[in-house]
Amino acid sequence: MIRKVYILCFVSLCIQFLGAQSWVEIPIHIIPMPVHQELLGGKVKVNKRNLSYSIVGNTTLPIDVWADQFDKKMNLVSDGGKVEFIWTDEIKKEGYHLLITNESIKIKASDSSGHYYGFVSLMQILESDPSATLNIPTVEIKDYPRFSYRGMHLDVARHMYEVDFIKKYIHLLAYHKMNTFHWHLTEDQGWRIEIKKYPKLQTISAYRDSTLIGHYNDQPHQYDKTKYGGYYTQEEIKEIVQFASERQITIIPEIEMPGHSQAVLAAYPEYGCVDGPFSVLSKWGISDNVFCPKEETFAFLEDVIDEVVTLFPGKYIHIGGDECPKNQWNESVFCQQLMEDQGIEDTKGLQSYFIQRMEKYINSKGKQIIGWDEILEGGLADNATVMSWRGEEGGIEAAKSNHPVVMTPTSHCYFDYYQSQDIGEPLAIGGNLPLERVYAYDPIPETLDPIYHPYILGAQANVWTEYMPTSKHVEYMAYPRTCAMAEVDWTPKVDRNYDDFIERLKTHFKRLEAKEVNFANHLAEVKMVIQSSEKGNIVSFLCADKNSEIRYRSAKNKTTVVYNEPFAIVGADSIFYAAYANGVQVTKEYSKEVELNLASGKKITLGSSFSEKYGQYGPSILTNGVRANKHKFGDVEWLGIEGRNTAVIIDFGEPTLLSEIDLGFFHGPAYWIYKPESIRFSYAHDGRDWGQFHEITSIDEGIKHIPVKAAFEPIKTRYLLIDIIAKKTIPIGAEGSGHKAWLFMEEVIVR
Ligand code: ACM
């Protein structure tokens, strides 16, 4: 290989004369954590205002373009060689070596992505502090990604954001070495991409007349009656695609079909199965108004694809495929005839026919399809890649049939879920996805045979924006969870360490602050877990920031003490607690009240497995004397069970007289959570021979917290069995129809 040195100039970084300059000491705190990082023991002074670079090798690199993307204090010119970009064949795809010594800064890579990521690591180091003059440790970093697909999604249909924000969002992905931006461009609530052949997409489908106020679960629905919408012109899209490519980011555009298409039908009702008129949807959720698999519909979608493929150079077109209700297809004479003609058994097969036809067309344009895991139903298209969102099962099934998979399960990757159970959090769709849980994700399912691991391309987090009207709100939900997801996708699993991540994140917050990112900072937030046991209630506190000190006091013992390890409280009490840093209180004072009843601390077992996501502390939280948050089902006091009945058994240890039982359930159809259908109470002296003594056959409707009280003739028993008959499947017409329904229960109070 001919090695051409554009400008070669070895100048010691230390010899700059800087007068009375103060040098700020900074650590090497890179996110995502590099594969290998070794401090070399020295320190080197770097003045951001006075850097120069050279390229060593036979291919140029757009360093000036890259340098423009970062710290405005930085002045990196191509008239010296202190920062050397060295081409070599010896480094893995997208990987890089970064060597910072007293003599120079060298970045070696075999492709431009690798050089870019080496440069990003250097920029993170230089942006660790806003000062221009830094004293940084000498270091050797050898780095490459774990997964080839490292993605973030953004829904711009439920709410739309300025072009500048889309660019900022993309830039931040690149800053975390993500390489894919999944741009969710079409929805029931708005069409956001200019398609020149169909002007009504711009004039009608892009705008809704009004927007739901508050949460979908809150009844009756109320609307703001203000026209909302817009779309990205093809010129803007080209600009964004170019911006992304300068940051090694590929954009995957999503054009939803056959469901989530009501906004198109508002403009072109002829592509539906039922007569219109339709309007662009003003509320969230799933619409029955979907594309009809008619020739005219395919012709329309093919025309749309023709324009889309000219705008997006990446290999994938996302065709959606999720949440397509089949009611209209079932009732459509046309669909029934089509199914008969094509030998298609059911409407799942018809969805598969729809997707496979579109796949052939998209393949003929030299592109591949990617779709949500519902595209597995009725048979997967030959070359499809699957995004597994309803869990990992779809991804596992696809990988086992040799299809590429992107993992994005709701359990770890839905950044529209709450990240904190704090009462002051802005309204979110629901759920509970704290930073720690994102960080703990492994995109390779434990049960997947290693021969299929290569089919798992990586993971992606999704930002659905029903409840994010502003770009600031998007940032609040996306950061710092995106930082955690970046590490999931990049760093080897064995090298991930949450405590270390949190330490690096503190430095990273300074970088995000300088970039004016409205990130959420819950690092000092304190979570209190009380687990009942025979020794009394065991209290532990959890806080992401291990350097925080937690101090607590109780109503009984008023002295505030520092928390060191779990402790027992006996009897009713209230605990007050807060986090401190350097002796100063840094959070509000939290409190929890413990009330006692006959079940408190007694042995409790559950006859049904509960969700790890909503029940990580096990059934003992049902007898810990602490009531759950009545407005949100995500706090640790709730236990969630999916699609099944359950039985709660309490062993009082000795014959005990009972006459009243209070239970609490959550009811929120918009969250796919349903109150029980009925409850039976039985007793047994031996834990085997059960006799039913009470039954509740109807439970009042209501939303959110549903108290259920059972009062009966006093009964003496050692064992109590509560059989909870749950709704298993979400009924037709409701949110998530056909999916498993959730049952959420809280404290069991026995008197
Ligand atoms: C989805 O969340 N409907 C893919």
Boltz pocket constraint, residues with backbone or C-beta under 6 A from the ligand:
constraints:
  - pocket:
      binder: B
      contacts: [[A, 322], [A, 323], [A, 372], [A, 389]]
      max_distance: 6.0
